[in-house]
Amino acid sequence: AGQGFILLDDVACLGTELSLLDCPHSSWGQHDCSHEEDVGVRCSPESNTVMDGSLGPPIRLVDGETPKEGRVEVFLNGQWGSICDDSWTDKDATVVCRQLGFSGTAKARPMAYFGEGHGPIHLSNIECSGTEHTLGQCVRPDTGIHSCWHSEDTGVICDYVEEKVQNIKTGDVPTSSKEK
């Protein structure tokens, strides 16, 4: 039996879906289950490893200048909401970016760097090691408990690049610092 949030219930796949996210299910985070009903998936008959069946709730980035950056929002209980920046690190940002399909360096941006959200603050105290595939794998029992304000909404920059060019004596090279 697992521990922490139960994220999916009443999943009704037909077998033709390309992703578990394509299957009909109850709203993210709404359930009438106990951890005695947790499930896993075996992806190959040769494998004896049971994969974590929890993909976690959908996430998105909003209010960034590009699709690779923005305030992190998570869909729980039928609505989008933000994540508090308590304990938010580059490791957490790495997992968010990985879940969204980005593979480069990730940078955490706390303190409503991309503006304050308007819905609920769903999560706080996320603690990823940086190796997880989804944010849902980082939740702890107290992840939904917080005393945060939207001024603490978290954000990320995916595929983060910091370029610094130093003035080299052999030529006229301008000094610049740029974030992408």
C-alpha positions as CSV (number, residue, x, y, z in Angstrom):
1,A,0.0,0.0,0.0
2,G,1.2,3.5,-0.8
3,Q,1.0,6.7,1.1
4,G,0.2,10.4,0.4
5,F,-2.4,11.7,-2.0
6,I,-4.7,9.4,-4.0
7,L,-4.8,11.1,-7.3
8,L,-7.0,8.9,-9.6
9,D,-10.2,6.9,-9.1
10,D,-12.8,5.2,-11.4
11,V,-10.4,4.9,-14.3
12,A,-12.2,3.3,-17.2
13,C,-9.8,2.6,-20.1
14,L,-11.0,0.8,-23.3
15,G,-7.5,-0.3,-24.2
16,T,-7.2,1.9,-27.3
17,E,-5.9,5.0,-25.5
18,L,-2.3,6.1,-26.1
19,S,-2.0,7.4,-22.5
20,L,-3.6,6.8,-19.1
21,L,-4.5,10.5,-19.3
22,D,-6.8,9.7,-22.3
23,C,-9.0,7.3,-20.2
24,P,-12.1,8.6,-18.5
25,H,-11.7,9.0,-14.7
26,S,-13.0,11.0,-11.8
27,S,-11.6,14.4,-11.2
28,W,-8.0,14.6,-10.1
29,G,-7.7,14.1,-6.4
30,Q,-11.4,13.2,-5.9
31,H,-11.8,9.6,-4.7
32,D,-13.5,7.3,-2.2
33,C,-10.5,5.0,-1.9
34,S,-7.9,3.9,0.7
35,H,-4.3,2.9,-0.1
36,E,-5.4,-0.7,0.1
37,E,-6.8,-0.2,-3.4
38,D,-3.5,1.2,-4.9
39,V,-2.6,-0.3,-8.3
40,G,0.5,-0.7,-10.4
41,V,1.3,-1.5,-14.0
42,R,3.6,-4.1,-15.5
43,C,4.8,-2.8,-18.8
44,S,6.5,-5.9,-20.2
45,P,5.9,-9.7,-19.6
46,E,9.7,-10.1,-19.1
47,S,9.8,-7.4,-16.4
48,N,9.3,-8.2,-12.7
49,T,9.2,-4.5,-11.8
50,V,5.8,-3.0,-11.0
51,M,5.7,0.6,-12.3
52,D,4.1,3.4,-10.3
53,G,0.6,3.7,-11.7
54,S,0.2,7.3,-10.5
55,L,1.1,9.8,-13.3
56,G,0.0,12.6,-11.0
57,P,-2.3,15.5,-11.9
58,P,-1.8,17.5,-15.1
59,I,0.5,20.5,-14.8
60,R,1.0,23.6,-17.0
61,L,3.1,26.7,-17.2
62,V,1.3,30.0,-17.5
63,D,2.2,33.7,-17.9
64,G,5.7,33.1,-19.2
65,E,7.2,34.8,-22.2
66,T,7.7,31.4,-24.0
67,P,6.1,28.0,-23.6
68,K,9.2,26.9,-21.7
69,E,8.6,29.1,-18.7
70,G,5.9,30.3,-16.4
71,R,4.1,29.9,-13.1
72,V,3.5,26.2,-12.4
73,E,-0.2,25.3,-12.1
74,V,-1.6,21.9,-11.2
75,F,-5.1,20.6,-11.9
76,L,-6.8,19.2,-8.7
77,N,-10.4,18.8,-7.6
78,G,-11.6,20.1,-10.9
79,Q,-9.7,23.4,-11.0
80,W,-6.2,24.8,-11.8
81,G,-4.2,26.1,-8.9
82,S,-0.7,27.2,-8.1
83,I,2.1,25.7,-6.0
84,C,3.6,27.5,-3.0
85,D,7.4,28.0,-3.2
86,D,8.1,26.6,0.3
87,S,11.0,24.1,-0.2
88,W,10.9,24.7,-4.0
89,T,14.2,24.0,-5.7
90,D,15.8,23.4,-9.1
91,K,15.3,19.7,-8.5
92,D,11.5,20.3,-8.3
93,A,11.7,22.5,-11.5
94,T,13.6,19.7,-13.2
95,V,10.8,17.2,-12.6
96,V,8.2,19.7,-13.8
97,C,10.1,20.3,-17.0
98,R,10.6,16.6,-17.5
99,Q,6.9,15.9,-17.1
100,L,6.2,18.6,-19.7
101,G,8.7,17.0,-22.1
102,F,11.7,19.3,-21.7
103,S,15.1,17.7,-21.2
104,G,17.5,20.6,-20.6
105,T,18.5,22.4,-17.4
106,A,15.7,23.7,-15.3
107,K,15.6,26.7,-13.0
108,A,13.2,27.3,-10.1
109,R,11.7,30.7,-9.9
110,P,10.0,31.4,-6.5
111,M,8.2,34.5,-5.1
112,A,5.6,34.8,-7.9
113,Y,8.4,35.5,-10.5
114,F,5.8,35.0,-13.3
115,G,3.0,36.8,-11.4
116,E,0.5,35.8,-8.8
117,G,-2.2,33.1,-9.5
118,H,-5.9,33.6,-8.9
119,G,-7.2,30.1,-8.1
120,P,-6.5,27.9,-5.1
121,I,-3.0,27.1,-3.9
122,H,-3.1,23.4,-4.2
123,L,0.4,22.2,-3.1
124,S,3.3,23.2,-1.0
125,N,6.5,21.5,0.4
126,I,7.2,19.6,-2.8
127,E,10.4,17.7,-2.3
128,C,11.7,16.0,-5.5
129,S,15.1,14.4,-5.7
130,G,15.3,15.4,-9.3
131,T,15.0,11.9,-10.7
132,E,11.2,11.5,-10.7
133,H,9.3,11.5,-14.0
134,T,6.3,13.4,-12.6
135,L,5.5,15.9,-9.9
136,G,2.9,13.4,-8.5
137,Q,5.9,11.2,-7.5
138,C,7.2,14.0,-5.2
139,V,4.2,14.5,-3.0
140,R,4.3,13.8,0.7
141,P,1.5,13.5,3.2
142,D,1.8,17.2,4.1
143,T,2.2,18.5,0.5
144,G,-1.3,20.0,0.5
145,I,-1.0,21.8,3.9
146,H,0.2,25.3,3.7
147,S,0.0,28.9,5.0
148,C,1.0,30.5,1.7
149,W,-0.1,33.5,-0.3
150,H,-0.1,33.9,-4.0
151,S,3.0,36.1,-3.6
152,E,4.7,32.8,-3.0
153,D,3.6,31.1,-6.2
154,T,6.3,29.1,-7.9
155,G,7.5,29.1,-11.4
156,V,10.1,27.4,-13.6
157,I,12.3,28.1,-16.6
158,C,12.8,24.9,-18.7
159,D,15.8,24.4,-21.0
160,Y,17.5,27.3,-19.0
161,V,20.7,28.7,-20.5
162,E,22.9,31.3,-18.9
163,E,25.4,32.8,-21.2
164,K,28.3,34.9,-20.1
165,V,30.9,36.3,-22.5
166,Q,33.9,37.9,-20.9
167,N,35.9,40.7,-22.5
168,I,38.8,38.9,-24.1
169,K,42.0,41.0,-24.7
170,T,42.4,39.4,-28.2
171,G,39.4,41.2,-29.7
172,D,36.4,43.4,-29.1
173,V,34.0,41.0,-27.5
174,P,31.1,42.6,-25.7
175,T,30.2,41.5,-22.2
176,S,26.7,40.1,-21.9
177,S,24.6,38.0,-19.6
178,K,21.4,36.6,-21.0
179,E,18.8,34.1,-19.8
180,K,16.8,32.1,-22.3
